[in-house]
Amino acid sequence: INNNTMAITKEVKADKIEVVGDWNVQVRTATIIKEDDVELTRSFSRHVLQPFSASVQDADDDSWTHTDTDISNESAQVQAIATAAWTDDVKAAYKTWKEAQTNP
């Protein structure tokens, strides 16, 4: 009888974090499957964070609502980079850009 047990592990981590353009924080997440610490597979997914979600509050007076992006579920490293990248000037520029879009 073979009593060897193999340990299969799954690791998910943000392995690449980039500030793209003026305010986009792009996060690449790697999912790594290992057997006894030997990597079997690695796959990637990406998502982009922006400082706010924005919508027209009142079409009659063209007023907007900007809601801060919740980054509390992101890794500490992603949070630190987003916080550093999203200065007050960057946030103001994003709001101005977003409000200039023809289809909010």
PyMOL commands that set and color helices and strands:
alter all, ss='L'
color gray80, all
select helices_A, chain A and resi 76-85+88-99
alter helices_A, ss='H'
color red, helices_A
select strands_A, chain A and resi 8-20+24-35+38-49+52-58+63-68
alter strands_A, ss='S'
color yellow, strands_A
deselect
rebuild
show_as cartoon
